[in-house]
Amino acid sequence: MLRWIRFGLFLLVAFALGLSVHLALERFQQPAPPQTAQSSGEALIGGPFELVSHEGETVTHRDFAGKHMLVFFGFTHCPDVCPAKLNHISVALDRLGPLADEVTPIFITVDPERDTPERMAQYVSNFSEQIVGLTGTPEQIRKAAKAYRVYYAKVEMENSASGYLMDHSAFTYLMDETGDYVTHFAYGDSIEKMTERLRRELGGDKTAARVGAAPTAQ
């Protein structure tokens, strides 16, 4: 009798185990849901904004329609990354020659507390005259940074004359003439890479695949 009870328990366990395996395989074999623009990361970078230019004028994303944009977020008290990136952009534009007229480089501050229009004007004058410096209220900057998926945060610095620095993403975004995302350049990318990619895009050679996936914050 005891043997039959054990055998019955064995059958119950085997049945339960088999059912679990069957359900697991069924879930595994189901096709993955189709990838949408939202899930693939396409068109997730960029969007409307309203800011103040280094000339003191209120501007929106519509003011830059019709030209490609190179968008970089930083701040004027940045000790290394920002001047290096703006220099890269300036050199790349210089190498493009007449094609450079088809792109507007935009430098958006993540430090509106200190970066007034006057301060931005003074800072961008050290680089290409094409660069447009943009600032605004903290809320305006927050919205613009969110649209471009840019990370930034204040970092308090003891024994520093500036009082604090800003930690921030270091990507430069290339947007097309309609404001759509084309690709991005990381901090370590060379001037040559940026120049060549811009030349292909601005010169009408759109054979290079556009990068749809959004970068993660640096």
N, C-alpha and C positions, 0 to 999 in steps of 0.2 A: 504493500500500500504506500509506504513511504517513498518507494522508488517511483511510483506513478505520480506522486505529488511533485517530486523533484523534476520529473520529465515535463510535467505541465508548466512548472515555473520556467523551465528552460525554454519551452516553446513561446511563452509570453515575452520573455526577454528578447529572444531572437526576432519575434515579430515586431516588437517596439524598435529594436535596432535597425531592422530592415526598413521600417517605415521612415525612420529618421534619415537614413541614407538616401532613400528614394526622393524624399522631399528636398534634401540638400542638392542632389543631382539635378532635380527639376529646376530649382532656382538658378543653379550654375549654368544650365544650358539655355536659359532664357536670353534672348538677344538684348544687348544694351540699349537703353533709350537713345533715340537719335540726338546727335549733338547740335545744340542750337547756338545762336550767336551769344546768348548769355552764358552758356556753359563752356563754350570754347574760348571765351575771352575777347571775341571780336567786338569792335566798336565800344569798348568799355573805357577808353581813354579819351579825354577831351569833353568839352561841353560849354554851355553858356557861362559867361562871367561878366562882371562889371567892376572895373578897377580905375585907378587914376594913373595917367602916364607921367613920366619924369618931367614933362612940360606942364603938368598941372591940369590936364584935361581929362574929363571922364570919358572912358572908352569901354566898349563891349567887344565881344567876340566878332560881332558883325563888322566892326571897323577893319578887321583883318581878312575879310572874305575876298576871294579872288587871287590871293597869293598863298604860297606854302608858308608854313610857320615852323620855326625851330624854337621850341619852348623849353626853358630851363628854370627851375626854381632854386633860389639860393638867398644870400643876404650879403650886404656890403661889408660887414665886419668879418666875413669868412676869411680865414688865414691862408687857405691853399686851394681847396677844391673849386670854389666858385671862380676865382681869377684864372685858374688853369682851364676850366671849361669854356669860359667866355673868350679866352685867348684862342682856344681850339676853333671855336665858332668863327672868330674874326679871321683867322688864317685860312680856314676852309672857304669862307666867302670871298676872300681876296683871290684865292686860286681859281674860283669859278668864273671870274671875269664877268662879262655881261649877264650870265645866267643868274648871278647873285641878286639882280634886280627883281627876280621872281620869288624871292623868299624874304620873309620878315622874321628876324631873330628877336625873341621876346624873353626878357629876364624878369621873372616875377619873384618879389621878395617873400620870404617866410618870416620876416622880422619887421612887421609894420610899425612896431613901437618906436624903432629908431630910423627906419628907412623912409623918410619923408620924400616927397617929389624932388626937393632940392638936393637931398643927399643922393638919391638915385641918379639924378642928372649929372652930378659931379662924378659919380662912380662909373657910369657907363661911358663917359667921355674918354676913359682910359682904353677903350676897346673900339671895335668897329662903329662907325657913325650910324650904321644901320640898326644897331641894337636899340630896342625900345624897352625902357625900364618901367615896370608897373608895380604900384603899391596900392594900398587901400586900407579899409578898416580891418580889424582882426576877423570879423565875420566874413567880409568879402574875400579875404585871403583864404580862410578856411574852406569856403565854397569852391574857390578855384582849385585849391590843392586837392579837394575831394574829387572834383571832376577829372583830374589828371592822376588820381590815385597816388598822390605824393605824401610821403610821411615827413613830419617835421615835429620837433619838440625843443623846448628851451632847456639848456644845460647850464646850471649855475656854475661859475668858475671862481673859486677863492683866489685871492691875491692877483686878480686880473683887472687891468685898467678898464676893459670893456664890461666887466661885471658878469656877462654870460655869453655863451655861444649858442648857435642853433644846430642841432643834429637834423639832417634832412637827406632825402633821396638825392641821388646824383645822376639821374637819367636826363638825357636831352631828347625830347620827343619831336619827331618830324610829322607834321600834319599837312594834309593836302589843301588845295585851294577851296575846298568846301568844308574844311574843318575836321575831316575824317583822319583817323590815325593811320599812318603809313608804316613807321618803324621807330625804333629808339636806339640811342647810342649810350653805352655804359661809360662810366668814368674812365676805364682803362682803354677804351677804343682809341685808335690812332687818328690823327688828323687826316691821313691818307684814306682811311676807311670812310670817314664822314664825307670827305670831298668827293670820292668816287660814287658813293651812294646818292649824294645830292645831285651829282652830274647826271646820273642815270635817270633819276626821277624828274628833274627839271628839264632835261634835254629831250624828254618824250619817250625814253626807253623804259617802259613799264613792265618789261619782261621779268625783272627781278621780283620774286614773290614777296608780297607784303606780309609782314609779321603780324599775325592776328592776336597771338597770346600776349596778355598784359604782363609786363615784368613785375617781379616782386620788389619791394622797397629795398634800396641799398643802404 
